[in-house]
Amino acid sequence: MPSTTDAPTDPAGAPVLGGTPVADPARLAASWLPGPDEEPMRMTLSTIDANGFPRARTLLLSEYDGDRFFFHTDARSRKVADLGADPRVALTILWPDASRQLVVQGTAMPASADECAEAYRRRSPYLQQLAWLNTAEYAQLPLAEREARWSRFREERAAPPQPPGWVGFGVRPHRMLFWAAHPDAASRRVEYVRTEDGWRRSYLPG
Ligand SMILES: Cc1cc2nc3c(=O)[nH]c(=O)nc-3n(C[C@H](O)[C@H](O)[C@H](O)COP(=O)(O)O)c2cc1C
């Protein structure tokens, strides 16, 4: 968890990390987000459905690699259908103590097979099993049958391999908005917009 609620700034107003003004939002995001061996954060992924409406749901942020925000899901899901038609997305990441929020707009691209395998390996046994049983057919069953199938699966397949329909996406941001609360000042946002030769930074109110 972050120890401060607002990044310190240099005289020109740039967020400062380790004494250096941050021109690149990747550094700021990496300093806010958990590393690969820490508990993954939750985020809201918003896609655009076939009627042009935003469609949002909570996902785990599997990893941020300094360039893309990765998530993993079922290939048969609505979100994957949405992304096939329009890869533009928004991600909203709220820190559990509400001290920080990071909002990203970007483009979701399929993750590599290696990246998916590594993310599946890092999932807990419960989530690995969930990846197998989270089907439309299973969802229709009464609770007793869902429990029976769940425990039967666990007995028969202690360490299930990655299921075929388990896919990943990496979101490459074109805009990143860092919101930080402050106990003694108004909250504010630092916005980074990708340009041809880097990032344009500006400060926005709450
Ligand atoms: C805390 C939390 C974490 C979740 N993490 C994931 C995830 O990492 N991947 C996933 O496919 N669904 C995850 N879900 C379920 C999704 O919110 C969603 O219901 C599901 O992916 C189907 O979404 P879709 O029909 O919009 O594609 C999570 C739900 C919650 C509440």
The ligand as an SDF file (V2000), in Angstrom:
LIG
                    3D

 31 33  0  0  0  0  0  0  0  0999 V2000
  -13.4120   -9.1840   -7.2280 C   0  0  0  0  0  0  0  0  0  0  0  0
  -13.7230   -9.7790   -8.5860 C   0  0  0  0  0  0  0  0  0  0  0  0
  -12.6680  -10.1770   -9.4000 C   0  0  0  0  0  0  0  0  0  0  0  0
  -12.9330  -10.7530  -10.6430 C   0  0  0  0  0  0  0  0  0  0  0  0
  -11.8770  -11.1020  -11.4450 N   0  0  0  0  0  0  0  0  0  0  0  0
  -12.1220  -11.6130  -12.6730 C   0  0  0  0  0  0  0  0  0  0  0  0
  -11.0370  -11.9030  -13.5680 C   0  0  0  0  0  0  0  0  0  0  0  0
   -9.8530  -11.6670  -13.2740 O   0  0  0  0  0  0  0  0  0  0  0  0
  -11.3460  -12.4350  -14.7710 N   0  0  0  0  0  0  0  0  0  0  0  0
  -12.6490  -12.6590  -15.1620 C   0  0  0  0  0  0  0  0  0  0  0  0
  -12.8550  -13.1270  -16.2750 O   0  0  0  0  0  0  0  0  0  0  0  0
  -13.6820  -12.3690  -14.3500 N   0  0  0  0  0  0  0  0  0  0  0  0
  -13.4500  -11.8510  -13.1320 C   0  0  0  0  0  0  0  0  0  0  0  0
  -14.5110  -11.5160  -12.3210 N   0  0  0  0  0  0  0  0  0  0  0  0
  -15.9010  -11.7170  -12.8380 C   0  0  0  0  0  0  0  0  0  0  0  0
  -16.2640  -10.5100  -13.7300 C   0  0  0  0  0  0  0  0  0  0  0  0
  -16.6150   -9.3930  -12.9130 O   0  0  0  0  0  0  0  0  0  0  0  0
  -17.4190  -10.7960  -14.6910 C   0  0  0  0  0  0  0  0  0  0  0  0
  -18.5820  -11.1310  -13.9750 O   0  0  0  0  0  0  0  0  0  0  0  0
  -17.1120  -11.9260  -15.6810 C   0  0  0  0  0  0  0  0  0  0  0  0
  -15.7810  -11.8410  -16.1480 O   0  0  0  0  0  0  0  0  0  0  0  0
  -18.0790  -11.8730  -16.8740 C   0  0  0  0  0  0  0  0  0  0  0  0
  -17.9840  -10.6130  -17.4890 O   0  0  0  0  0  0  0  0  0  0  0  0
  -18.5430  -10.3100  -18.9770 P   0  0  0  0  0  0  0  0  0  0  0  0
  -19.8220  -11.0800  -19.1230 O   0  0  0  0  0  0  0  0  0  0  0  0
  -18.7540   -8.8240  -18.9790 O   0  0  0  0  0  0  0  0  0  0  0  0
  -17.4950  -10.7490  -19.9370 O   0  0  0  0  0  0  0  0  0  0  0  0
  -14.2770  -10.9380  -11.0820 C   0  0  0  0  0  0  0  0  0  0  0  0
  -15.3220  -10.5090  -10.2550 C   0  0  0  0  0  0  0  0  0  0  0  0
  -15.0510   -9.9430   -9.0330 C   0  0  0  0  0  0  0  0  0  0  0  0
  -16.2020   -9.4610   -8.1730 C   0  0  0  0  0  0  0  0  0  0  0  0
  1  2  1  0
  2  3  1  0
  2 30  2  0
  3  4  2  0
  4  5  1  0
  4 28  1  0
  5  6  2  0
  6  7  1  0
  6 13  1  0
  7  8  2  0
  7  9  1  0
  9 10  1  0
 10 11  2  0
 10 12  1  0
 12 13  2  0
 13 14  1  0
 14 15  1  0
 14 28  1  0
 15 16  1  0
 16 17  1  0
 16 18  1  0
 18 19  1  0
 18 20  1  0
 20 21  1  0
 20 22  1  0
 22 23  1  0
 23 24  1  0
 24 25  2  0
 24 26  1  0
 24 27  1  0
 28 29  2  0
 29 30  1  0
 30 31  1  0
M  END
$$$$
